[in-house]
Amino acid sequence: MEIITTIVNKFQNLDGVELAKMFGSEALKVNGKVFMIVMKDGIVYKLPPDDVPTALSISGADYFDAHKNGKKMKDWIFIPNTSVNKLCVALAEKAYEYIAAPEKSKKEQ
């Protein structure tokens, strides 16, 4: 999808960002921690708790269930390809900022 390509291109050349594999898919990491996974059927973000409701408001979005066993991952949101839109660019920015932030900043949220 064009929007997913745009998102990946936007982040992959930033300082501290690297491509990696997670759950058999391409992932983007910042400072060694994953903030986004590009899967064949959608995109997954690690979001700050305050942004989770916005992400879940997207049609088809849900908490990410990495192993498809009903154990959904807190603050990890899956958005299916059919619902990826321009809001997903903003969510990618939120995920990047959240994971790139020092640990102290995250605990204050």
C-alpha positions, 0 to 999 in steps of 0.5 A, a space after each residue: 500500500 502506498 501509505 504504508 510505503 510512505 510511512 516506512 520511508 519517512 522513518 527508516 532514515 532517521 537517526 536511531 531507526 533500523 529495520 528488523 524482523 518481528 513475528 516474521 514481518 518487517 519492523 521499525 525500531 528506534 534505539 533498539 525498540 520496535 515501534 511499528 510492524 508492517 505485516 502482510 495484512 496490516 500495520 501494528 503500532 506500539 502507542 502511548 496509552 492516550 492514543 490507543 482510543 484514537 487508533 481503535 476508532 479506525 474501522 477493523 482496528 484491534 489490540 494486536 494478538 501476535 500469536 492468534 491465541 486470544 492474548 492481546 498485547 497492551 498498547 499494541 494496535 493492529 490496523 488492517 490494510 483495508 483501513 490504513 489511511 492518513 491518520 496512520 501516518 500520525 499514529 506512526 509519528 506517535 509510536 515513534 515519539 513514544 518509543 524514542 522518548 526516555 523511560 522517565 517520560 513514558 512513566 509520566 503518562 
